[in-house]
Amino acid sequence: MTAPTTVRRGRPVFTVIAVAILVLLVGGAGGSYQGKLSEVQKNDNASYLPGSAESTRVSNESAEFIKVPTIPGFVLFDKTEPLTDADKTTILDAQKAISAVDGVDTDGIAAPTYSSDGRTASLFVPLVAETDDGTPIQGDALAETENAVIAAAQQTAGDTITVLPAGPGGLLVAFIDAFSGLDGALLGAALLVVILILLVVYRSPVLWFFPIISAVLALGVSSLIIYFLAKADLLTLTGQSQGILSVLVLGAGTDYALLLISRYREELHNYENRFDAMITAWKESAPAIFASAATVIIGLLCLSFSELNSNKSLGPVAAIGIGCTLLVMMTFLPVVLSAAGRWVFWPRKPKIDHASDLTTHGLWGRIAALIAARHRAAWIGATVVLLLCIIGVVSLDTGGLTTTQTFTNKPPAVTGQELYDSKFDPGTGAPVVMTVDAADAAGVIEAARSAPGIATKENSVCVQADFAKIAALLQSLGPAALAGQTGCAPVQLQVEPIDGRTLVNATLADPYDSPAALATVKNLRATVHDLPGDVRVGGQTATTIDVQDAAVHDNKLIIPIVLVVIFLVLAVLLRALLAPLILIVTVVLSFAAALGVSGLFFTHVFGFAGADQSFPLFAFVFLVALGIDYNIFLMTRVREETLEHGTREGVTRGLAVTGGVITSAGIVLAATFAVLGVLPLVFLAEVGFAVAFGVLLDTIVVRSILVPALSYDIGKKIWWPSALAKAAD
């Protein structure tokens, strides 16, 4: 069919041009805010939880007793032989140097303790977590303080003593340092991978530049918006969210660009005027691109039902990224691409030959014909392959990871934590924190001391000591004031009850983030909740438990909601019920297969200790929301071809004409998510692998074989109950 030689232009075209200019200005200005996102990140477990969580309530209540909220941490001094008296003097000098570092709670620093073999000393160094006006100190400032502490210790200790960080403070800094690569290594690697793939896809040394610069502008616009929302505490931005934002914008943006440019190239065979070709391409590809973006955005916003603040805000963060990407790719990209002219496709510049019908020749034309000829064997075979992949789910352990297991490398804080756990009481520094009625404190202490998993030393379960009182006593009477003091702090040095409530700490016998510690706190909660009065159990370990419980809750709630929402979007787009149902089932099958293969690789290839409870939800949202994109791209084109050629012919033509571009888009998206492995964190490496493999599986098996073969076999009934289901082929 010959296309018209001209296209009517009107106000919408000039609106697109105006928006493109605005996007260029805002995106250019927003580029600098990408580097500022780390300033508004929150990476502590407590910020992930809602106010209703028990550990959050304990944290809020205990803040009234502790004048200076802190994050516990340790500095270790280690030698291969026993520490000498001169070494111990050096360690005391290091303690003085650390006390002079801004951001350290000087009153909370305890005297050095020494391991039983005499080779290691531990110095408790808490970091101030809030300013005087109660504002939480941001992660980058905490990292600077911790680094200054270690630098002061190393400078004093010299080369003969090894200095290592440990405890929650040191590990928090390790997380922050891991995310510091977002601005450089991650984005740089992702851009390089996408550029290489686009060079192969387009076979042009020029064309790749336009999708890339558009994606960078989209990232700038979204970074600008997210920065101010996070700064105003309207959403919580974590390092995970920022990392996913970068690859999501780049991957999805390139997908949209590939679809638009592919259709533009088709229309350049029909229109002499490149602007007419772009207007037609925009109109023809817009429904699929807008529907795809809408599906992803709505699916991501379903995360708003999450109990975890991190998941709840990941939805808006990622949705903003997709929305900005859609805006840029449908305004800026078509304007600059059409303004540039046909030369951008050099050396394969499309000519006006009305030869844009690619459905009868080429590789994908042959693939489509083969699937049509053996459609039943094709969809049955593809289903069997997916079912075999699902078997690997038995290897997937989503029981959670300890803090030291969450890194793919071994930062100094992990080395220090392992050394601390082997030389000292592992539960020290991150106690269980209980808020209790003061009148019932004695009974709670007695119950806690007898609970399995609680340390057995005489000072293991005590009312919170008042460090300000202790510091004042030491200042007036000197160290002799506490000479020989063991066990809990005397009553006069404990915190004063507030509104009849007080604070009790219990030291764990195991590392605070270990499975044994988690089990201890769960049992302790069950024990003390049965006691008279209102007893609440919090602390680092309790926070981890609450995060894990919330993650399991989110998995059960959000996954069904996302499926229902995506089904409704597809039903409206395709004006049918059976086709959306089939697409949903195939994508879920693909998701389960990706989980199965991921379980095998995590356990037997990468050697990961397990996966986080949130992993299935993250993998599901991205795989289903993004995986359905390719089915949208395919089926909207199939429906378009069906209107003219009938269903079965429409399936083969739709697959033939979209096969190359959709496969290229899938490879780009898979590559960008795989780049998450650049960051040394197990969670992001696992999400990156699962999404990358799942997208390739969906692109190559589901969209290329299963969906078209099954649609061909069903025939026109796939459009039930629309009129197409009754139309003659």
Secondary structure as UniProt FT lines:
FT   HELIX           11..34
FT   TURN            35..36
FT   HELIX           37..40
FT   HELIX           45..48
FT   TURN            51..52
FT   HELIX           54..62
FT   TURN            63..65
FT   STRAND          70..71
FT   STRAND          74..78
FT   HELIX           85..99
FT   TURN            102..103
FT   HELIX           106..108
FT   STRAND          113..114
FT   TURN            116..117
FT   STRAND          120..124
FT   STRAND          127..128
FT   TURN            132..133
FT   HELIX           139..157
FT   TURN            158..159
FT   STRAND          162..166
FT   HELIX           167..179
FT   HELIX           180..183
FT   HELIX           185..202
FT   TURN            205..208
FT   HELIX           209..231
FT   TURN            232..233
FT   HELIX           239..268
FT   TURN            269..270
FT   HELIX           274..301
FT   HELIX           302..305
FT   HELIX           309..329
FT   TURN            330..331
FT   HELIX           332..340
FT   HELIX           342..345
FT   TURN            346..347
FT   TURN            359..360
FT   HELIX           363..373
FT   HELIX           375..390
FT   HELIX           391..395
FT   HELIX           403..406
FT   HELIX           412..423
FT   STRAND          427..437
FT   HELIX           438..440
FT   HELIX           441..449
FT   TURN            452..453
FT   TURN            458..459
FT   STRAND          461..463
FT   HELIX           467..477
FT   HELIX           479..482
FT   TURN            483..484
FT   HELIX           491..493
FT   TURN            499..500
FT   STRAND          501..508
FT   TURN            512..513
FT   HELIX           515..529
FT   STRAND          536..539
FT   HELIX           540..574
FT   HELIX           578..604
FT   TURN            613..614
FT   HELIX           615..645
FT   HELIX           647..674
FT   HELIX           675..678
FT   HELIX           682..697
FT   HELIX           698..706
FT   HELIX           707..714
FT   HELIX           715..719
FT   TURN            720..721
FT   HELIX           723..725
//
